[in-house]
Amino acid sequence: MKILLVSATQLEIQDYVLSAPHHDILITGVGLHAATYELADQLHGHRYDLVIQAGVAGAFEGSGLNMGDVVAVKQDAFGDAGSFEANQFHSLQQLGLSTEKEWLNNPYDILNKLQMPHVKSITINTVTDYTPYVQALQQKWQADIESMEGAALHYVCAKKNVPFVQLRAISNFVGERDKTKWLLGTAIANLNAAVKALIDSL
């Protein structure tokens, strides 16, 4: 099985890279623009049986998730593409500026093989502790987590018809910018263990 492992930073998957560097690995850089370009470029002329995106994420309050949890993303969306007015967020679709579906679903059976929570995620370009904005995103999307690259994976792989899965480990809660309260090390360790277990099972 030919696998591409994708991450925004090497830090997020360094344990796996050091222990099992025998699959193709793509470090895209942080953010939607970088992830979209680098992934599309990698898939041009290369065929993979599976693309795995691995990274950390923030969990929304009320998601029921704890820091350190590893989750699989069943749906993702371009969470901040639209308008934020009067403390309400409206998507491009609601504004009549896009005919594509709001949610980018993962239709592949691999999700059913993963014994971890299956969650809804949004991908955003700006991380913030501005409470009205965070609340507006929560009200609009009812998502469990947020990241800065996930929707790029779902969008590009769907366009290319390549099976994919997105794994995220919770390092913090959305809106909390005091990194002394984050569990980044634990999240990364749990993420790498989950990536290894997934690939070993294939």
PyMOL commands that place a pseudoatom at each C-alpha (Angstrom):
pseudoatom trace, name=CA, resn=MET, resi=1, chain=A, elem=C, hetatm=0, pos=[0.000, 0.000, 0.000]
pseudoatom trace, name=CA, resn=LYS, resi=2, chain=A, elem=C, hetatm=0, pos=[1.396, 3.373, -1.019]
pseudoatom trace, name=CA, resn=ILE, resi=3, chain=A, elem=C, hetatm=0, pos=[0.795, 5.930, 1.731]
pseudoatom trace, name=CA, resn=LEU, resi=4, chain=A, elem=C, hetatm=0, pos=[1.427, 9.660, 1.907]
pseudoatom trace, name=CA, resn=LEU, resi=5, chain=A, elem=C, hetatm=0, pos=[1.699, 11.097, 5.424]
pseudoatom trace, name=CA, resn=VAL, resi=6, chain=A, elem=C, hetatm=0, pos=[0.992, 14.822, 5.521]
pseudoatom trace, name=CA, resn=SER, resi=7, chain=A, elem=C, hetatm=0, pos=[1.547, 17.303, 8.336]
pseudoatom trace, name=CA, resn=ALA, resi=8, chain=A, elem=C, hetatm=0, pos=[1.865, 21.048, 8.657]
pseudoatom trace, name=CA, resn=THR, resi=9, chain=A, elem=C, hetatm=0, pos=[5.075, 20.761, 10.690]
pseudoatom trace, name=CA, resn=GLN, resi=10, chain=A, elem=C, hetatm=0, pos=[7.659, 18.067, 11.277]
pseudoatom trace, name=CA, resn=LEU, resi=11, chain=A, elem=C, hetatm=0, pos=[7.252, 18.571, 15.036]
pseudoatom trace, name=CA, resn=GLU, resi=12, chain=A, elem=C, hetatm=0, pos=[3.777, 17.054, 14.900]
pseudoatom trace, name=CA, resn=ILE, resi=13, chain=A, elem=C, hetatm=0, pos=[4.944, 13.748, 13.383]
pseudoatom trace, name=CA, resn=GLN, resi=14, chain=A, elem=C, hetatm=0, pos=[8.622, 13.667, 14.304]
pseudoatom trace, name=CA, resn=ASP, resi=15, chain=A, elem=C, hetatm=0, pos=[8.349, 10.566, 16.509]
pseudoatom trace, name=CA, resn=TYR, resi=16, chain=A, elem=C, hetatm=0, pos=[6.813, 8.580, 13.678]
pseudoatom trace, name=CA, resn=VAL, resi=17, chain=A, elem=C, hetatm=0, pos=[9.275, 9.924, 11.096]
pseudoatom trace, name=CA, resn=LEU, resi=18, chain=A, elem=C, hetatm=0, pos=[12.222, 8.916, 13.272]
pseudoatom trace, name=CA, resn=SER, resi=19, chain=A, elem=C, hetatm=0, pos=[10.888, 5.418, 13.922]
pseudoatom trace, name=CA, resn=ALA, resi=20, chain=A, elem=C, hetatm=0, pos=[9.386, 4.504, 10.549]
pseudoatom trace, name=CA, resn=PRO, resi=21, chain=A, elem=C, hetatm=0, pos=[10.496, 6.729, 7.672]
pseudoatom trace, name=CA, resn=HIS, resi=22, chain=A, elem=C, hetatm=0, pos=[9.529, 4.283, 4.923]
pseudoatom trace, name=CA, resn=HIS, resi=23, chain=A, elem=C, hetatm=0, pos=[6.436, 6.066, 3.599]
pseudoatom trace, name=CA, resn=ASP, resi=24, chain=A, elem=C, hetatm=0, pos=[6.301, 9.282, 1.605]
pseudoatom trace, name=CA, resn=ILE, resi=25, chain=A, elem=C, hetatm=0, pos=[6.108, 12.270, 3.927]
pseudoatom trace, name=CA, resn=LEU, resi=26, chain=A, elem=C, hetatm=0, pos=[4.970, 15.786, 3.039]
pseudoatom trace, name=CA, resn=ILE, resi=27, chain=A, elem=C, hetatm=0, pos=[5.500, 18.769, 5.342]
pseudoatom trace, name=CA, resn=THR, resi=28, chain=A, elem=C, hetatm=0, pos=[3.271, 21.483, 3.930]
pseudoatom trace, name=CA, resn=GLY, resi=29, chain=A, elem=C, hetatm=0, pos=[3.812, 24.386, 6.282]
pseudoatom trace, name=CA, resn=VAL, resi=30, chain=A, elem=C, hetatm=0, pos=[1.092, 25.976, 8.389]
pseudoatom trace, name=CA, resn=GLY, resi=31, chain=A, elem=C, hetatm=0, pos=[-2.139, 27.277, 6.904]
pseudoatom trace, name=CA, resn=LEU, resi=32, chain=A, elem=C, hetatm=0, pos=[-4.705, 26.566, 4.210]
pseudoatom trace, name=CA, resn=HIS, resi=33, chain=A, elem=C, hetatm=0, pos=[-2.790, 28.195, 1.364]
pseudoatom trace, name=CA, resn=ALA, resi=34, chain=A, elem=C, hetatm=0, pos=[0.370, 26.173, 1.964]
pseudoatom trace, name=CA, resn=ALA, resi=35, chain=A, elem=C, hetatm=0, pos=[-1.453, 22.897, 2.617]
pseudoatom trace, name=CA, resn=THR, resi=36, chain=A, elem=C, hetatm=0, pos=[-3.630, 23.246, -0.478]
pseudoatom trace, name=CA, resn=TYR, resi=37, chain=A, elem=C, hetatm=0, pos=[-0.762, 24.018, -2.830]
pseudoatom trace, name=CA, resn=GLU, resi=38, chain=A, elem=C, hetatm=0, pos=[1.731, 21.497, -1.463]
pseudoatom trace, name=CA, resn=LEU, resi=39, chain=A, elem=C, hetatm=0, pos=[-0.764, 18.641, -1.350]
pseudoatom trace, name=CA, resn=ALA, resi=40, chain=A, elem=C, hetatm=0, pos=[-2.138, 19.324, -4.835]
pseudoatom trace, name=CA, resn=ASP, resi=41, chain=A, elem=C, hetatm=0, pos=[1.396, 19.565, -6.176]
pseudoatom trace, name=CA, resn=GLN, resi=42, chain=A, elem=C, hetatm=0, pos=[2.403, 16.269, -4.529]
pseudoatom trace, name=CA, resn=LEU, resi=43, chain=A, elem=C, hetatm=0, pos=[-0.631, 14.437, -5.889]
pseudoatom trace, name=CA, resn=HIS, resi=44, chain=A, elem=C, hetatm=0, pos=[0.037, 15.676, -9.408]
pseudoatom trace, name=CA, resn=GLY, resi=45, chain=A, elem=C, hetatm=0, pos=[1.839, 12.777, -11.052]
pseudoatom trace, name=CA, resn=HIS, resi=46, chain=A, elem=C, hetatm=0, pos=[1.823, 10.575, -7.925]
pseudoatom trace, name=CA, resn=ARG, resi=47, chain=A, elem=C, hetatm=0, pos=[-0.833, 8.034, -7.059]
pseudoatom trace, name=CA, resn=TYR, resi=48, chain=A, elem=C, hetatm=0, pos=[-1.411, 7.000, -3.441]
pseudoatom trace, name=CA, resn=ASP, resi=49, chain=A, elem=C, hetatm=0, pos=[-3.701, 4.384, -1.960]
pseudoatom trace, name=CA, resn=LEU, resi=50, chain=A, elem=C, hetatm=0, pos=[-4.188, 6.563, 1.101]
pseudoatom trace, name=CA, resn=VAL, resi=51, chain=A, elem=C, hetatm=0, pos=[-3.299, 10.060, 2.287]
pseudoatom trace, name=CA, resn=ILE, resi=52, chain=A, elem=C, hetatm=0, pos=[-3.082, 10.515, 6.056]
pseudoatom trace, name=CA, resn=GLN, resi=53, chain=A, elem=C, hetatm=0, pos=[-3.025, 14.013, 7.479]
pseudoatom trace, name=CA, resn=ALA, resi=54, chain=A, elem=C, hetatm=0, pos=[-1.822, 14.190, 11.081]
pseudoatom trace, name=CA, resn=GLY, resi=55, chain=A, elem=C, hetatm=0, pos=[-1.664, 17.201, 13.350]
pseudoatom trace, name=CA, resn=VAL, resi=56, chain=A, elem=C, hetatm=0, pos=[-2.783, 18.859, 16.538]
pseudoatom trace, name=CA, resn=ALA, resi=57, chain=A, elem=C, hetatm=0, pos=[-6.012, 20.789, 16.939]
pseudoatom trace, name=CA, resn=GLY, resi=58, chain=A, elem=C, hetatm=0, pos=[-8.045, 22.847, 19.344]
pseudoatom trace, name=CA, resn=ALA, resi=59, chain=A, elem=C, hetatm=0, pos=[-11.294, 21.485, 20.793]
pseudoatom trace, name=CA, resn=PHE, resi=60, chain=A, elem=C, hetatm=0, pos=[-14.375, 23.628, 21.250]
pseudoatom trace, name=CA, resn=GLU, resi=61, chain=A, elem=C, hetatm=0, pos=[-15.893, 23.807, 24.699]
pseudoatom trace, name=CA, resn=GLY, resi=62, chain=A, elem=C, hetatm=0, pos=[-18.815, 21.408, 24.878]
pseudoatom trace, name=CA, resn=SER, resi=63, chain=A, elem=C, hetatm=0, pos=[-17.285, 18.927, 22.442]
pseudoatom trace, name=CA, resn=GLY, resi=64, chain=A, elem=C, hetatm=0, pos=[-16.769, 16.367, 25.198]
pseudoatom trace, name=CA, resn=LEU, resi=65, chain=A, elem=C, hetatm=0, pos=[-13.129, 16.017, 24.175]
pseudoatom trace, name=CA, resn=ASN, resi=66, chain=A, elem=C, hetatm=0, pos=[-10.141, 16.220, 26.500]
pseudoatom trace, name=CA, resn=MET, resi=67, chain=A, elem=C, hetatm=0, pos=[-6.638, 17.444, 25.817]
pseudoatom trace, name=CA, resn=GLY, resi=68, chain=A, elem=C, hetatm=0, pos=[-4.563, 14.558, 24.519]
pseudoatom trace, name=CA, resn=ASP, resi=69, chain=A, elem=C, hetatm=0, pos=[-7.493, 12.816, 22.812]
pseudoatom trace, name=CA, resn=VAL, resi=70, chain=A, elem=C, hetatm=0, pos=[-6.925, 11.620, 19.239]
pseudoatom trace, name=CA, resn=VAL, resi=71, chain=A, elem=C, hetatm=0, pos=[-9.843, 11.927, 16.828]
pseudoatom trace, name=CA, resn=ALA, resi=72, chain=A, elem=C, hetatm=0, pos=[-10.684, 11.188, 13.212]
pseudoatom trace, name=CA, resn=VAL, resi=73, chain=A, elem=C, hetatm=0, pos=[-12.373, 13.927, 11.214]
pseudoatom trace, name=CA, resn=LYS, resi=74, chain=A, elem=C, hetatm=0, pos=[-15.543, 12.841, 9.416]
pseudoatom trace, name=CA, resn=GLN, resi=75, chain=A, elem=C, hetatm=0, pos=[-16.447, 16.326, 8.159]
pseudoatom trace, name=CA, resn=ASP, resi=76, chain=A, elem=C, hetatm=0, pos=[-14.489, 19.512, 7.641]
pseudoatom trace, name=CA, resn=ALA, resi=77, chain=A, elem=C, hetatm=0, pos=[-15.348, 22.972, 6.359]
pseudoatom trace, name=CA, resn=PHE, resi=78, chain=A, elem=C, hetatm=0, pos=[-13.697, 26.240, 5.403]
pseudoatom trace, name=CA, resn=GLY, resi=79, chain=A, elem=C, hetatm=0, pos=[-14.864, 27.686, 8.673]
pseudoatom trace, name=CA, resn=ASP, resi=80, chain=A, elem=C, hetatm=0, pos=[-13.984, 31.351, 8.269]
pseudoatom trace, name=CA, resn=ALA, resi=81, chain=A, elem=C, hetatm=0, pos=[-14.730, 31.802, 4.567]
pseudoatom trace, name=CA, resn=GLY, resi=82, chain=A, elem=C, hetatm=0, pos=[-17.660, 34.192, 4.644]
pseudoatom trace, name=CA, resn=SER, resi=83, chain=A, elem=C, hetatm=0, pos=[-18.734, 37.177, 6.732]
pseudoatom trace, name=CA, resn=PHE, resi=84, chain=A, elem=C, hetatm=0, pos=[-18.705, 38.035, 10.424]
pseudoatom trace, name=CA, resn=GLU, resi=85, chain=A, elem=C, hetatm=0, pos=[-21.281, 40.742, 11.099]
pseudoatom trace, name=CA, resn=ALA, resi=86, chain=A, elem=C, hetatm=0, pos=[-23.271, 41.670, 14.205]
pseudoatom trace, name=CA, resn=ASN, resi=87, chain=A, elem=C, hetatm=0, pos=[-21.593, 38.784, 16.054]
pseudoatom trace, name=CA, resn=GLN, resi=88, chain=A, elem=C, hetatm=0, pos=[-22.933, 36.254, 13.545]
pseudoatom trace, name=CA, resn=PHE, resi=89, chain=A, elem=C, hetatm=0, pos=[-21.007, 34.211, 10.995]
pseudoatom trace, name=CA, resn=HIS, resi=90, chain=A, elem=C, hetatm=0, pos=[-22.369, 33.449, 7.534]
pseudoatom trace, name=CA, resn=SER, resi=91, chain=A, elem=C, hetatm=0, pos=[-20.684, 31.059, 5.112]
pseudoatom trace, name=CA, resn=LEU, resi=92, chain=A, elem=C, hetatm=0, pos=[-20.015, 31.743, 1.446]
pseudoatom trace, name=CA, resn=GLN, resi=93, chain=A, elem=C, hetatm=0, pos=[-22.910, 29.427, 0.662]
pseudoatom trace, name=CA, resn=GLN, resi=94, chain=A, elem=C, hetatm=0, pos=[-25.282, 31.411, 2.855]
pseudoatom trace, name=CA, resn=LEU, resi=95, chain=A, elem=C, hetatm=0, pos=[-24.115, 34.588, 1.157]
pseudoatom trace, name=CA, resn=GLY, resi=96, chain=A, elem=C, hetatm=0, pos=[-24.800, 33.109, -2.276]
pseudoatom trace, name=CA, resn=LEU, resi=97, chain=A, elem=C, hetatm=0, pos=[-21.131, 33.257, -3.243]
pseudoatom trace, name=CA, resn=SER, resi=98, chain=A, elem=C, hetatm=0, pos=[-20.508, 29.509, -3.578]
pseudoatom trace, name=CA, resn=THR, resi=99, chain=A, elem=C, hetatm=0, pos=[-22.520, 26.584, -4.909]
pseudoatom trace, name=CA, resn=GLU, resi=100, chain=A, elem=C, hetatm=0, pos=[-20.265, 23.961, -3.305]
pseudoatom trace, name=CA, resn=LYS, resi=101, chain=A, elem=C, hetatm=0, pos=[-21.449, 22.141, -0.195]
pseudoatom trace, name=CA, resn=GLU, resi=102, chain=A, elem=C, hetatm=0, pos=[-20.528, 23.667, 3.156]
pseudoatom trace, name=CA, resn=TRP, resi=103, chain=A, elem=C, hetatm=0, pos=[-19.305, 20.372, 4.617]
pseudoatom trace, name=CA, resn=LEU, resi=104, chain=A, elem=C, hetatm=0, pos=[-16.509, 18.326, 3.070]
pseudoatom trace, name=CA, resn=ASN, resi=105, chain=A, elem=C, hetatm=0, pos=[-17.304, 14.750, 4.086]
pseudoatom trace, name=CA, resn=ASN, resi=106, chain=A, elem=C, hetatm=0, pos=[-14.931, 11.805, 4.231]
pseudoatom trace, name=CA, resn=PRO, resi=107, chain=A, elem=C, hetatm=0, pos=[-16.786, 8.976, 2.420]
pseudoatom trace, name=CA, resn=TYR, resi=108, chain=A, elem=C, hetatm=0, pos=[-14.091, 6.311, 2.776]
pseudoatom trace, name=CA, resn=ASP, resi=109, chain=A, elem=C, hetatm=0, pos=[-14.486, 3.105, 4.778]
pseudoatom trace, name=CA, resn=ILE, resi=110, chain=A, elem=C, hetatm=0, pos=[-11.225, 3.634, 6.646]
pseudoatom trace, name=CA, resn=LEU, resi=111, chain=A, elem=C, hetatm=0, pos=[-13.118, 5.833, 9.120]
pseudoatom trace, name=CA, resn=ASN, resi=112, chain=A, elem=C, hetatm=0, pos=[-15.134, 2.817, 10.237]
pseudoatom trace, name=CA, resn=LYS, resi=113, chain=A, elem=C, hetatm=0, pos=[-11.914, 0.993, 11.149]
pseudoatom trace, name=CA, resn=LEU, resi=114, chain=A, elem=C, hetatm=0, pos=[-10.746, 3.672, 13.559]
pseudoatom trace, name=CA, resn=GLN, resi=115, chain=A, elem=C, hetatm=0, pos=[-11.623, 3.136, 17.211]
pseudoatom trace, name=CA, resn=MET, resi=116, chain=A, elem=C, hetatm=0, pos=[-11.579, 6.793, 18.176]
pseudoatom trace, name=CA, resn=PRO, resi=117, chain=A, elem=C, hetatm=0, pos=[-14.125, 9.614, 18.188]
pseudoatom trace, name=CA, resn=HIS, resi=118, chain=A, elem=C, hetatm=0, pos=[-15.302, 10.717, 14.733]
pseudoatom trace, name=CA, resn=VAL, resi=119, chain=A, elem=C, hetatm=0, pos=[-15.695, 14.486, 14.822]
pseudoatom trace, name=CA, resn=LYS, resi=120, chain=A, elem=C, hetatm=0, pos=[-16.718, 17.550, 12.863]
pseudoatom trace, name=CA, resn=SER, resi=121, chain=A, elem=C, hetatm=0, pos=[-13.949, 20.078, 12.286]
pseudoatom trace, name=CA, resn=ILE, resi=122, chain=A, elem=C, hetatm=0, pos=[-13.622, 23.528, 10.823]
pseudoatom trace, name=CA, resn=THR, resi=123, chain=A, elem=C, hetatm=0, pos=[-10.482, 24.936, 9.249]
pseudoatom trace, name=CA, resn=ILE, resi=124, chain=A, elem=C, hetatm=0, pos=[-9.663, 28.558, 9.950]
pseudoatom trace, name=CA, resn=ASN, resi=125, chain=A, elem=C, hetatm=0, pos=[-7.013, 31.030, 8.876]
pseudoatom trace, name=CA, resn=THR, resi=126, chain=A, elem=C, hetatm=0, pos=[-6.841, 33.042, 12.083]
pseudoatom trace, name=CA, resn=VAL, resi=127, chain=A, elem=C, hetatm=0, pos=[-6.507, 31.636, 15.598]
pseudoatom trace, name=CA, resn=THR, resi=128, chain=A, elem=C, hetatm=0, pos=[-8.068, 34.031, 18.084]
pseudoatom trace, name=CA, resn=ASP, resi=129, chain=A, elem=C, hetatm=0, pos=[-9.171, 34.461, 21.681]
pseudoatom trace, name=CA, resn=TYR, resi=130, chain=A, elem=C, hetatm=0, pos=[-11.879, 36.976, 20.689]
pseudoatom trace, name=CA, resn=THR, resi=131, chain=A, elem=C, hetatm=0, pos=[-14.871, 35.419, 22.434]
pseudoatom trace, name=CA, resn=PRO, resi=132, chain=A, elem=C, hetatm=0, pos=[-17.694, 36.815, 20.218]
pseudoatom trace, name=CA, resn=TYR, resi=133, chain=A, elem=C, hetatm=0, pos=[-15.958, 35.452, 17.123]
pseudoatom trace, name=CA, resn=VAL, resi=134, chain=A, elem=C, hetatm=0, pos=[-15.356, 32.033, 18.684]
pseudoatom trace, name=CA, resn=GLN, resi=135, chain=A, elem=C, hetatm=0, pos=[-18.991, 31.900, 19.794]
pseudoatom trace, name=CA, resn=ALA, resi=136, chain=A, elem=C, hetatm=0, pos=[-20.172, 32.884, 16.311]
pseudoatom trace, name=CA, resn=LEU, resi=137, chain=A, elem=C, hetatm=0, pos=[-18.163, 30.057, 14.768]
pseudoatom trace, name=CA, resn=GLN, resi=138, chain=A, elem=C, hetatm=0, pos=[-19.556, 27.612, 17.325]
pseudoatom trace, name=CA, resn=GLN, resi=139, chain=A, elem=C, hetatm=0, pos=[-23.104, 28.747, 16.689]
pseudoatom trace, name=CA, resn=LYS, resi=140, chain=A, elem=C, hetatm=0, pos=[-22.722, 28.489, 12.926]
pseudoatom trace, name=CA, resn=TRP, resi=141, chain=A, elem=C, hetatm=0, pos=[-20.872, 25.203, 12.593]
pseudoatom trace, name=CA, resn=GLN, resi=142, chain=A, elem=C, hetatm=0, pos=[-21.492, 23.232, 15.803]
pseudoatom trace, name=CA, resn=ALA, resi=143, chain=A, elem=C, hetatm=0, pos=[-18.023, 21.746, 15.237]
pseudoatom trace, name=CA, resn=ASP, resi=144, chain=A, elem=C, hetatm=0, pos=[-16.005, 19.743, 17.718]
pseudoatom trace, name=CA, resn=ILE, resi=145, chain=A, elem=C, hetatm=0, pos=[-12.520, 20.952, 16.762]
pseudoatom trace, name=CA, resn=GLU, resi=146, chain=A, elem=C, hetatm=0, pos=[-10.638, 23.481, 14.660]
pseudoatom trace, name=CA, resn=SER, resi=147, chain=A, elem=C, hetatm=0, pos=[-7.394, 23.284, 12.689]
pseudoatom trace, name=CA, resn=MET, resi=148, chain=A, elem=C, hetatm=0, pos=[-5.609, 25.392, 10.100]
pseudoatom trace, name=CA, resn=GLU, resi=149, chain=A, elem=C, hetatm=0, pos=[-5.150, 22.829, 7.296]
pseudoatom trace, name=CA, resn=GLY, resi=150, chain=A, elem=C, hetatm=0, pos=[-7.757, 20.067, 7.492]
pseudoatom trace, name=CA, resn=ALA, resi=151, chain=A, elem=C, hetatm=0, pos=[-10.238, 21.307, 4.896]
pseudoatom trace, name=CA, resn=ALA, resi=152, chain=A, elem=C, hetatm=0, pos=[-7.409, 21.471, 2.354]
pseudoatom trace, name=CA, resn=LEU, resi=153, chain=A, elem=C, hetatm=0, pos=[-6.948, 17.708, 2.702]
pseudoatom trace, name=CA, resn=HIS, resi=154, chain=A, elem=C, hetatm=0, pos=[-10.652, 16.975, 2.249]
pseudoatom trace, name=CA, resn=TYR, resi=155, chain=A, elem=C, hetatm=0, pos=[-11.005, 19.391, -0.656]
pseudoatom trace, name=CA, resn=VAL, resi=156, chain=A, elem=C, hetatm=0, pos=[-7.927, 18.394, -2.652]
pseudoatom trace, name=CA, resn=CYS, resi=157, chain=A, elem=C, hetatm=0, pos=[-8.260, 14.637, -2.119]
pseudoatom trace, name=CA, resn=ALA, resi=158, chain=A, elem=C, hetatm=0, pos=[-11.951, 14.718, -3.070]
pseudoatom trace, name=CA, resn=LYS, resi=159, chain=A, elem=C, hetatm=0, pos=[-11.069, 16.590, -6.271]
pseudoatom trace, name=CA, resn=LYS, resi=160, chain=A, elem=C, hetatm=0, pos=[-8.294, 14.103, -7.011]
pseudoatom trace, name=CA, resn=ASN, resi=161, chain=A, elem=C, hetatm=0, pos=[-10.406, 11.076, -5.992]
pseudoatom trace, name=CA, resn=VAL, resi=162, chain=A, elem=C, hetatm=0, pos=[-7.744, 9.880, -3.540]
pseudoatom trace, name=CA, resn=PRO, resi=163, chain=A, elem=C, hetatm=0, pos=[-8.735, 8.079, -0.287]
pseudoatom trace, name=CA, resn=PHE, resi=164, chain=A, elem=C, hetatm=0, pos=[-7.795, 10.092, 2.791]
pseudoatom trace, name=CA, resn=VAL, resi=165, chain=A, elem=C, hetatm=0, pos=[-8.139, 10.337, 6.528]
pseudoatom trace, name=CA, resn=GLN, resi=166, chain=A, elem=C, hetatm=0, pos=[-7.441, 13.198, 8.927]
pseudoatom trace, name=CA, resn=LEU, resi=167, chain=A, elem=C, hetatm=0, pos=[-6.187, 12.431, 12.443]
pseudoatom trace, name=CA, resn=ARG, resi=168, chain=A, elem=C, hetatm=0, pos=[-5.988, 15.179, 15.040]
pseudoatom trace, name=CA, resn=ALA, resi=169, chain=A, elem=C, hetatm=0, pos=[-4.813, 15.209, 18.654]
pseudoatom trace, name=CA, resn=ILE, resi=170, chain=A, elem=C, hetatm=0, pos=[-6.265, 17.804, 20.996]
pseudoatom trace, name=CA, resn=SER, resi=171, chain=A, elem=C, hetatm=0, pos=[-3.560, 20.087, 22.377]
pseudoatom trace, name=CA, resn=ASN, resi=172, chain=A, elem=C, hetatm=0, pos=[-5.767, 22.904, 23.697]
pseudoatom trace, name=CA, resn=PHE, resi=173, chain=A, elem=C, hetatm=0, pos=[-9.231, 24.367, 23.879]
pseudoatom trace, name=CA, resn=VAL, resi=174, chain=A, elem=C, hetatm=0, pos=[-10.313, 26.948, 21.319]
pseudoatom trace, name=CA, resn=GLY, resi=175, chain=A, elem=C, hetatm=0, pos=[-9.804, 30.488, 22.600]
pseudoatom trace, name=CA, resn=GLU, resi=176, chain=A, elem=C, hetatm=0, pos=[-7.163, 29.574, 25.190]
pseudoatom trace, name=CA, resn=ARG, resi=177, chain=A, elem=C, hetatm=0, pos=[-3.936, 31.261, 24.082]
pseudoatom trace, name=CA, resn=ASP, resi=178, chain=A, elem=C, hetatm=0, pos=[-1.924, 30.645, 27.267]
pseudoatom trace, name=CA, resn=LYS, resi=179, chain=A, elem=C, hetatm=0, pos=[0.303, 27.828, 26.024]
pseudoatom trace, name=CA, resn=THR, resi=180, chain=A, elem=C, hetatm=0, pos=[1.330, 26.883, 29.549]
pseudoatom trace, name=CA, resn=LYS, resi=181, chain=A, elem=C, hetatm=0, pos=[-2.172, 25.388, 29.781]
pseudoatom trace, name=CA, resn=TRP, resi=182, chain=A, elem=C, hetatm=0, pos=[-1.777, 23.346, 26.587]
pseudoatom trace, name=CA, resn=LEU, resi=183, chain=A, elem=C, hetatm=0, pos=[-0.776, 19.677, 26.478]
pseudoatom trace, name=CA, resn=LEU, resi=184, chain=A, elem=C, hetatm=0, pos=[1.182, 19.851, 23.245]
pseudoatom trace, name=CA, resn=GLY, resi=185, chain=A, elem=C, hetatm=0, pos=[3.729, 17.163, 24.149]
pseudoatom trace, name=CA, resn=THR, resi=186, chain=A, elem=C, hetatm=0, pos=[1.056, 14.684, 25.209]
pseudoatom trace, name=CA, resn=ALA, resi=187, chain=A, elem=C, hetatm=0, pos=[-1.024, 15.419, 22.119]
pseudoatom trace, name=CA, resn=ILE, resi=188, chain=A, elem=C, hetatm=0, pos=[1.933, 14.849, 19.794]
pseudoatom trace, name=CA, resn=ALA, resi=189, chain=A, elem=C, hetatm=0, pos=[2.913, 11.606, 21.521]
pseudoatom trace, name=CA, resn=ASN, resi=190, chain=A, elem=C, hetatm=0, pos=[-0.648, 10.270, 21.312]
pseudoatom trace, name=CA, resn=LEU, resi=191, chain=A, elem=C, hetatm=0, pos=[-0.962, 11.400, 17.704]
pseudoatom trace, name=CA, resn=ASN, resi=192, chain=A, elem=C, hetatm=0, pos=[2.215, 9.599, 16.654]
pseudoatom trace, name=CA, resn=ALA, resi=193, chain=A, elem=C, hetatm=0, pos=[1.111, 6.421, 18.402]
pseudoatom trace, name=CA, resn=ALA, resi=194, chain=A, elem=C, hetatm=0, pos=[-2.217, 6.587, 16.567]
pseudoatom trace, name=CA, resn=VAL, resi=195, chain=A, elem=C, hetatm=0, pos=[-0.535, 7.152, 13.204]
pseudoatom trace, name=CA, resn=LYS, resi=196, chain=A, elem=C, hetatm=0, pos=[1.756, 4.170, 13.774]
pseudoatom trace, name=CA, resn=ALA, resi=197, chain=A, elem=C, hetatm=0, pos=[-1.144, 1.955, 14.843]
pseudoatom trace, name=CA, resn=LEU, resi=198, chain=A, elem=C, hetatm=0, pos=[-3.173, 2.947, 11.788]
pseudoatom trace, name=CA, resn=ILE, resi=199, chain=A, elem=C, hetatm=0, pos=[-0.376, 2.314, 9.313]
pseudoatom trace, name=CA, resn=ASP, resi=200, chain=A, elem=C, hetatm=0, pos=[0.578, -0.966, 10.999]
pseudoatom trace, name=CA, resn=SER, resi=201, chain=A, elem=C, hetatm=0, pos=[-3.020, -2.151, 10.621]
pseudoatom trace, name=CA, resn=LEU, resi=202, chain=A, elem=C, hetatm=0, pos=[-3.177, -1.541, 6.878]
for i in range(1, 202): cmd.bond("trace and resi %d" % i, "trace and resi %d" % (i + 1))
show_as sticks, trace
zoom trace
